[in-house]
């Protein structure tokens, strides 16, 4: 599908005309998170546009992968434009290529510990009943790349307001490894939610505990007793011995080589990660500032008519972050005989003080939301489903030897 290309700094206000509303026949009468087929329809109706061509592989069962544009801008600190300002007003360098880092060709290296703002190739022209929610891709989070979506006239990250018309930007900050990116690299993704007239001011779309219990009876959500808390499935960390040499996790090395985000299966684990092995007391001390890959004790699956998101741990439960990338697509973890087969991978960082984790300790919750309709192609049904049936698993960039 080809859409009208833009110049480097042009926005959709230069592309001509607001996108037409989808008719009931095109969109159906269902509301909720939009499946791949409806996101493709949004692109055909120019609610989603891009510089150049939108690639087929960007469309996921319940989301759209977003791509970096041709230039990055190093900034002193993270920021938001605010409700009354556009990004180019807060970052005048966007108007000039003189201060830009070119991502064309072989791309450029984003240095660990630095913050960058990168205009994306995609931009939006949404109707009033659709808004967007963004998140890092799974592989991005597992590389400890902190990335968030920014829009014009916004005071929050990773949210696209109803009826938004404008460019999209990614804030990118590699935390453990310096990484090479290029124009077209995919670091984050966006979901779209369609609202009915009674939902326009709602902020909570989670399925209630009662509904989850009923669904668990017909299609198990986890491989053990269902434990719900405050509208979500409780996830506990697994620190018992794993079959492979007792490895329960990985800790990022501090001085590793540059890593290319577009090279899958290209790197040795030992060059970037130190294994974390099980202890007799089934505990792990998180060192402040260090980054760990761990996994949930539970195995889970997402029913075709639902999508899920892992939410951060409550502050009262410990000073550490348990995830960057939280989207779970319909079909994730679906195993044989209707049995959950995939663990949730946890991207963990302790903050101010060392912190004890114990096997089975609560580390987060999985919130579920209804799809407007089940996607025709579920997660795990295509070659790009890198984490279906996963146990403890690093990002797709590493080969197990």
C-alpha positions as CSV (number, residue, x, y, z in Angstrom):
1,X,0.0,0.0,0.0
2,X,1.4,3.4,-1.0
3,X,0.6,6.6,0.7
4,X,1.6,10.1,-0.1
5,X,5.2,10.8,1.0
6,X,6.2,13.8,3.1
7,X,9.3,15.9,3.2
8,X,11.5,15.4,6.3
9,X,9.7,17.9,8.5
10,X,6.3,18.1,6.9
11,X,3.4,17.0,9.0
12,X,-0.1,15.7,8.2
13,X,-1.4,19.3,8.2
14,X,0.5,19.6,4.9
15,X,-0.9,16.3,3.5
16,X,-4.4,17.6,2.8
17,X,-7.7,17.0,4.4
18,X,-9.0,15.2,7.5
19,X,-9.5,11.4,7.2
20,X,-13.1,10.4,6.6
21,X,-15.0,8.6,9.3
22,X,-15.3,4.8,8.8
23,X,-18.9,3.8,8.1
24,X,-20.7,1.2,10.2
25,X,-20.4,-1.3,7.4
26,X,-16.7,-0.9,7.2
27,X,-16.0,-0.9,10.9
28,X,-18.8,-3.0,12.3
29,X,-20.7,-2.2,15.5
30,X,-18.1,-3.5,17.9
31,X,-16.0,-1.3,20.2
32,X,-12.7,-2.1,22.0
33,X,-9.1,-2.7,20.8
34,X,-8.9,-2.9,17.1
35,X,-7.5,-6.1,15.4
36,X,-5.1,-6.1,12.6
37,X,-7.8,-6.1,9.9
38,X,-9.3,-2.8,11.2
39,X,-5.8,-1.2,11.6
40,X,-5.2,-2.1,7.9
41,X,-8.5,-0.4,7.1
42,X,-7.4,2.7,9.0
43,X,-4.3,2.8,6.8
44,X,-6.3,2.5,3.6
45,X,-8.6,5.3,4.8
46,X,-5.5,7.4,5.6
47,X,-6.1,7.6,9.3
48,X,-2.6,6.1,9.5
49,X,-0.1,7.5,7.0
50,X,3.6,7.3,6.5
51,X,6.5,8.7,4.6
52,X,6.7,6.1,1.9
53,X,5.1,2.7,2.2
54,X,3.7,1.0,5.2
55,X,5.2,-2.5,5.3
56,X,3.0,-5.6,5.7
57,X,5.1,-6.9,8.6
58,X,4.3,-3.8,10.7
59,X,0.7,-5.1,11.2
60,X,0.5,-7.3,14.3
61,X,-2.6,-9.1,15.6
62,X,-3.6,-6.1,17.8
63,X,-1.1,-3.4,17.1
64,X,1.0,-1.5,14.5
65,X,4.8,-1.4,14.7
66,X,6.2,2.1,14.3
67,X,9.4,2.9,12.5
68,X,12.2,5.4,13.2
69,X,12.5,8.3,10.7
70,X,15.7,9.5,8.9
71,X,17.0,11.7,11.7
72,X,17.6,11.6,15.4
73,X,18.2,14.5,17.8
74,X,20.2,14.2,21.0
75,X,18.6,16.1,23.9
76,X,19.8,17.0,27.4
77,X,16.9,15.4,29.1
78,X,13.5,13.9,28.6
79,X,10.6,16.3,28.1
80,X,7.0,16.6,26.9
81,X,5.7,19.5,24.8
82,X,2.7,20.3,27.0
83,X,-1.0,20.7,26.1
84,X,-0.5,23.9,24.1
85,X,2.8,23.4,22.3
86,X,4.1,21.3,19.4
87,X,7.3,19.4,19.5
88,X,9.0,21.7,17.0
89,X,8.4,24.6,19.5
90,X,10.1,22.7,22.3
91,X,12.9,21.4,20.1
92,X,13.7,23.9,17.4
93,X,16.3,21.6,16.0
94,X,13.5,19.7,14.3
95,X,13.2,22.5,11.8
96,X,16.9,22.1,10.7
97,X,18.9,19.2,9.6
98,X,22.1,20.9,10.8
99,X,21.8,19.4,14.3
100,X,20.4,16.1,13.2
101,X,22.0,12.7,13.4
102,X,21.4,10.9,10.1
103,X,19.9,7.5,10.3
104,X,20.0,6.8,6.6
105,X,22.1,4.0,5.1
106,X,23.9,2.1,7.9
107,X,22.3,4.3,10.5
108,X,24.0,5.7,13.6
109,X,24.9,4.6,17.1
110,X,22.7,5.8,20.0
111,X,25.0,5.9,23.0
112,X,24.1,4.2,26.3
113,X,22.9,6.7,28.9
114,X,21.9,9.4,26.3
115,X,18.4,10.6,25.4
116,X,17.3,11.1,21.8
117,X,14.1,12.3,20.1
118,X,13.4,10.7,16.8
119,X,10.5,11.7,14.4
120,X,8.7,8.5,13.2
121,X,7.8,7.6,9.7
122,X,4.1,7.2,10.6
123,X,1.7,9.9,11.5
124,X,-2.0,10.0,12.3
125,X,-5.3,11.6,11.4
126,X,-7.7,10.0,13.8
127,X,-11.5,10.3,14.1
128,X,-13.0,11.4,17.3
129,X,-13.9,7.9,18.5
130,X,-10.4,6.4,18.3
131,X,-7.4,6.9,20.4
132,X,-4.0,5.2,20.7
133,X,-1.8,3.6,23.4
134,X,1.9,2.9,22.7
135,X,4.4,0.6,24.3
136,X,8.0,-0.6,23.5
137,X,8.2,-3.8,21.4
138,X,9.2,-7.0,23.3
139,X,12.7,-7.0,21.8
140,X,13.2,-3.4,22.7
141,X,12.4,-3.9,26.3
142,X,14.6,-7.0,26.5
143,X,17.5,-4.9,25.2
144,X,16.9,-2.3,28.0
145,X,16.1,0.4,25.5
146,X,13.8,2.9,27.2
147,X,11.5,4.3,24.6
148,X,8.3,6.3,24.8
149,X,5.9,7.8,22.3
150,X,5.4,11.6,22.2
151,X,2.7,13.5,20.3
152,X,2.2,17.2,19.8
153,X,0.2,19.1,22.5
154,X,0.4,16.4,25.1
155,X,1.5,16.2,28.7
156,X,1.7,12.4,28.9
157,X,3.8,9.7,27.2
158,X,2.5,6.7,25.2
159,X,-1.0,8.1,24.7
160,X,-2.5,9.5,21.5
161,X,-5.6,11.6,22.1
162,X,-9.0,11.0,20.4
163,X,-9.0,12.7,17.0
164,X,-5.3,13.4,17.1
165,X,-3.8,14.8,13.9
166,X,-0.1,15.1,13.8
167,X,3.3,13.6,13.8
168,X,4.6,10.9,16.1
169,X,8.0,11.0,17.9
170,X,9.9,8.4,19.9
171,X,12.0,9.3,22.9
172,X,14.8,6.7,22.9
173,X,17.4,6.1,25.7
174,X,19.5,2.9,25.6
175,X,20.3,2.0,29.2
176,X,22.6,-1.1,29.1
177,X,24.0,-1.3,25.6
178,X,24.9,1.3,23.0
179,X,22.8,0.4,19.9
180,X,22.9,0.9,16.2
181,X,19.6,2.0,14.6
182,X,18.6,3.2,11.2
183,X,15.7,4.6,9.3
184,X,12.9,2.0,9.5
185,X,14.1,0.3,12.7
186,X,11.1,-0.7,14.8
187,X,11.3,0.0,18.6
188,X,7.8,0.7,19.7
189,X,4.2,-0.2,18.7
190,X,0.7,1.3,19.0
191,X,-2.7,-0.1,19.7
192,X,-5.9,1.7,18.8
193,X,-9.1,1.7,20.8
194,X,-12.5,2.5,19.4
195,X,-15.1,4.0,21.8
196,X,-18.8,4.3,21.8
197,X,-20.6,7.5,22.8
198,X,-20.8,6.4,26.4
199,X,-17.1,5.6,26.7
200,X,-15.5,8.9,25.4
201,X,-14.5,10.0,28.8
202,X,-13.5,6.6,30.3
203,X,-9.9,5.8,31.2
204,X,-10.4,2.2,32.5
205,X,-11.3,-0.6,30.0
206,X,-10.1,-3.6,32.0
207,X,-12.2,-6.7,32.2
208,X,-13.7,-7.3,35.7
209,X,-12.6,-10.1,37.9
210,X,-15.9,-11.9,37.6
211,X,-15.6,-12.1,33.8
212,X,-12.0,-13.3,34.0
213,X,-13.0,-16.1,36.4
214,X,-15.7,-17.3,33.9
215,X,-13.3,-17.2,31.0
216,X,-10.7,-19.1,33.0
217,X,-13.1,-22.0,33.4
218,X,-13.6,-22.3,29.6
219,X,-10.1,-21.5,28.6
220,X,-7.4,-21.4,31.3
221,X,-5.6,-18.1,31.5
222,X,-2.7,-19.6,33.5
223,X,-1.4,-23.1,34.3
224,X,-2.3,-22.9,38.0
225,X,-5.0,-21.5,40.2
226,X,-6.3,-18.1,39.0
227,X,-5.1,-15.3,41.3
228,X,-6.7,-11.9,40.7
229,X,-6.0,-8.6,42.4
230,X,-7.5,-5.2,41.6
231,X,-8.8,-6.2,38.2
232,X,-5.7,-8.1,37.0
233,X,-4.0,-11.5,37.0
234,X,-1.2,-11.6,39.6
235,X,2.2,-12.6,38.2
236,X,4.9,-14.0,40.5
237,X,8.6,-14.3,39.7
238,X,10.1,-17.7,39.1
239,X,13.5,-18.2,40.8
240,X,13.6,-22.0,41.1
241,X,16.2,-24.0,39.2
242,X,15.7,-24.1,35.4
243,X,16.5,-27.2,33.4
244,X,19.5,-25.5,31.6
245,X,22.3,-25.4,34.2
246,X,20.1,-23.9,36.8
247,X,19.9,-20.5,35.1
248,X,17.0,-18.4,36.3
249,X,17.9,-15.1,34.6
250,X,20.5,-12.9,33.0
251,X,22.2,-9.8,34.1
252,X,23.4,-7.2,31.5
253,X,27.1,-6.6,31.2
254,X,28.3,-3.1,31.7
255,X,30.8,-2.8,28.9
256,X,29.5,-4.7,26.0
257,X,30.0,-4.0,22.3
258,X,27.5,-2.0,20.2
259,X,24.4,-4.0,19.3
260,X,22.5,-3.6,16.0
261,X,18.7,-3.7,16.7
262,X,18.0,-5.0,13.2
263,X,20.2,-8.1,13.4
264,X,18.3,-11.1,14.7
265,X,20.3,-14.1,15.9
266,X,23.6,-12.3,15.4
267,X,25.1,-12.1,18.9
268,X,26.5,-14.5,21.5
269,X,24.8,-14.4,24.8
270,X,28.1,-14.6,26.7
271,X,29.3,-11.3,25.0
272,X,26.4,-9.3,26.6
273,X,24.9,-11.2,29.5
274,X,26.0,-13.0,32.6
275,X,23.8,-15.9,33.7
276,X,22.1,-15.7,37.0
277,X,21.9,-19.1,38.7
278,X,19.4,-20.5,41.2
279,X,20.4,-20.3,44.9
280,X,19.4,-22.9,47.5
281,X,17.3,-20.3,49.3
282,X,15.5,-19.4,46.0
283,X,16.4,-15.7,46.4
284,X,18.0,-13.0,44.2
285,X,19.5,-9.7,45.4
286,X,18.9,-7.0,42.8
287,X,21.8,-4.6,42.7
288,X,20.8,-0.9,42.3
289,X,21.0,0.2,38.7
290,X,21.6,-3.2,37.2
291,X,19.3,-4.7,34.6
292,X,18.0,-8.3,34.7
293,X,16.0,-10.6,32.5
294,X,13.8,-12.9,34.6
295,X,10.6,-14.8,34.0
296,X,7.2,-15.3,35.6
297,X,6.5,-18.5,37.6
298,X,3.2,-18.9,35.7
299,X,2.7,-20.0,32.2
300,X,-0.2,-18.1,30.5
301,X,-2.2,-17.7,27.3
302,X,-4.2,-14.9,25.9
303,X,-7.6,-15.9,24.4
304,X,-8.4,-14.8,20.8
305,X,-11.0,-12.3,21.9
306,X,-8.7,-10.5,24.4
307,X,-5.5,-8.6,24.6
308,X,-3.5,-7.9,27.7
309,X,-0.9,-5.5,29.2
310,X,1.5,-6.0,32.1
311,X,1.3,-3.0,34.4
312,X,4.1,-1.8,36.7
313,X,4.4,-3.0,40.2
314,X,2.9,-0.9,43.0
315,X,5.5,1.4,44.7
316,X,4.4,0.0,48.1
317,X,5.6,-3.5,47.0
318,X,9.2,-2.5,46.3
319,X,11.5,0.0,44.6
320,X,12.1,-1.7,41.3
321,X,10.7,-1.7,37.8
322,X,9.5,-5.0,36.4
323,X,8.9,-4.3,32.7
324,X,9.3,-2.0,29.8
325,X,7.3,-3.8,27.1
326,X,3.9,-4.8,28.3
327,X,1.6,-5.7,25.4
328,X,0.4,-9.3,25.0
329,X,-1.4,-10.1,21.8
330,X,-4.4,-12.4,21.3
331,X,-3.1,-16.0,20.9
332,X,0.1,-15.5,22.8
333,X,1.0,-18.6,24.8
334,X,-1.7,-20.8,23.3
335,X,-0.5,-24.4,23.7
336,X,-1.7,-27.8,22.7
337,X,-5.0,-29.0,24.2
338,X,-5.9,-25.5,25.3
339,X,-3.1,-25.3,27.8
340,X,-1.1,-22.2,28.6
341,X,2.5,-22.6,27.4
342,X,4.4,-19.2,27.7
343,X,6.0,-17.5,30.6
344,X,6.0,-13.7,30.9
345,X,9.5,-12.3,30.5
346,X,10.3,-9.7,33.1
347,X,12.7,-6.8,32.5
348,X,13.7,-5.9,36.0
349,X,15.8,-2.9,37.4
350,X,16.2,-2.0,41.0
351,X,16.4,1.7,41.8
352,X,17.9,3.2,44.9
353,X,18.7,0.2,47.2
354,X,19.5,-3.5,46.9
355,X,16.3,-5.5,46.9
356,X,15.6,-9.1,47.8
357,X,13.4,-11.1,45.4
358,X,12.1,-14.4,46.5
359,X,10.7,-17.2,44.4
360,X,7.0,-16.7,43.9
361,X,7.0,-13.0,45.0
362,X,4.4,-10.9,43.4
363,X,6.0,-8.6,40.7
364,X,3.1,-7.3,38.6
365,X,-0.3,-7.7,37.2
366,X,-1.7,-8.6,33.7
367,X,-4.7,-6.5,32.8
368,X,-7.1,-7.8,30.1
369,X,-9.2,-5.9,27.6
370,X,-11.8,-7.0,25.0
371,X,-10.9,-6.9,21.3
372,X,-13.5,-5.2,19.1
373,X,-13.3,-8.6,17.3
374,X,-10.8,-11.4,17.3
375,X,-8.0,-10.9,14.8
376,X,-8.0,-13.4,11.9
377,X,-4.2,-14.1,12.4
378,X,-3.4,-14.7,16.0
379,X,0.1,-14.4,17.7
380,X,2.1,-17.5,17.0
381,X,0.6,-18.1,13.5
382,X,3.3,-16.2,11.6
383,X,7.0,-16.3,11.3
384,X,7.5,-13.0,13.2
385,X,6.1,-14.4,16.4
386,X,9.5,-14.7,18.1
387,X,8.3,-15.4,21.6
388,X,5.5,-17.9,21.3
389,X,5.8,-20.7,23.9
390,X,8.7,-18.9,25.5
391,X,10.3,-19.8,28.8
392,X,13.2,-17.6,30.1
393,X,14.2,-16.0,26.8
394,X,16.4,-13.1,25.8
395,X,15.6,-10.9,22.8
396,X,15.6,-12.3,19.3
397,X,19.1,-10.8,18.7
398,X,20.9,-13.5,20.6
399,X,21.6,-17.1,19.6
400,X,21.6,-19.8,22.3
401,X,24.8,-21.8,21.9
